[in-house]
Amino acid sequence: MLKPVAADKPQRGVAAKLTIFAEVRSALLAVPEHGLRKLWFVGIGILVLVLAAVMAAWWAFGGRGTLRYTTIPVTRGAIVRMVTGSGTVNPELTIIVGSYVSGVIQQLYCDYNTVVKKGQLCAKIDPRPFQTVVDQCKANLSVAQAQLEKDRAALTYAKLNFDRATQLVKTNAVSQDAFDNAKSTYDQAQTQILLDGASIEQRQAELATAQVNLDYTDIISPVDGVVVSRSVTIGQTVAATYQTPTLFLIATDLGKMEVDTNVSESDVGDLRDGDAASFKVDAFPGRTFKGTVSQIRQSPQTVQNVVTYDVVVSVGNPDLALMPGMTADVQIVTDQRDNVIRAPNAALRYAPSGVHIKSSEPRVWVLQNNQPTPTPVVVGLNDDRFTQIVGGNLKPGDLVITGE
């Protein structure tokens, strides 16, 4: 609101200045010719003095115009202190579905926006190389089991031979060497049975490993959700030698979203879990989404010497309007006062021209009878526009000056 205050002062006209100049000129012309040279320098000096006086008068009385003040009335309302930032909308939980084995994608059963259930088949890697390994391991296991049966038969014969030698050696029917040889053969047969058992266990483990790799050719969804990204196509070869390749991204529930926003280190100290937040996205410029701060992550991020922290805002998305990846302009409320007397921040910074304020006490200048009047105040919470007035004689409706 602009409140004009007239401060017009008399001005000296141009005609008056020209009259003075003409009078001086006439006086110089009236001087006799023989004294003109003598008075020339005197006249020049007088003329300079007169012109200087005229210009000084013009500057002092005619150069100033009307002084106007910019005023804003004191109001009653809310003061909301906010922290702002920008971030990205993401699902609360996104599952990365990868491949444990390498191979060629043979079939795809899921695509973008496919609703999947836990255990549902999403893709198939060519299983033939892995099936061959399984078959070989099964054959090796069969060989090991057959070897065990063979060695069991050898153990039975070695035991019979050892028992016979034990009886005969008592009557000296066989030599001690023959007895010792029979005993050694029997001991070796027993040990061979243990060795065959270990070999069978080894072959079983190899078969289990091969079967696991074969099973991993079926790419299944580990959770209920929606496919938000697909990174492979039929015929593409995936290599899992050094790291697991990402095949799908599955969002567990698009009805619950979160905004990962970056907040500077100067503002993060004012935030608390549970603070109310609101944000807008470009897709819906006229809609404001409401949420709450659910997490303030301790991991700092430094970009061009600016330290920021990731603040997570949780928000419901029942109508699925929010989509992953949308850019959000976030405002987080850190403090709020409702129905309080408030004055514009500019009024607290204003001081009339030429007035030097020695005291540091907060004050505003109120326009009374077309004159600025200082009014001390006690301030409270402030935001980007207003400051709460908690003490002083300021009341709603008073016109406070914010500028000249």
Secondary structure, 3 states (H helix, E strand, C coil): CEEECCCCCCCCCHHHHHHHHHHHHHHHHCCCHHHHHHHHHHHHHHHHHHHHHHHHHHHHHHCCCCCEEEEEECEEEEEEEEEEEEEEEEECCEEEEECCCCEEEEEECCCCCCEECCCCEEEEECCHHHHHHHHHHHHHHHHHHHHHHHHHHHHHHHHHHHHHHHHHHHCCCCCHHHHHHHHHHHHHHHHHHHHHHHHHHHHHHHHHHHHHHHHCCEEECCCCEEEEEECCCCCCEECCCCCCCEEEEEECCCCEEEEEEEEEHHHHCCCCCCCEEEEEECCEEEEEEEEEEEEEEEEEEEECCEEEEEEEEEEECCCCCCCCCCEEEEEEEEEEEEEEEEEEHHHHHCCCCCCCCCCCCCEEEEEECCEEEEEEEEEEEECCCEEEEEEECCCCCCEEEEEC
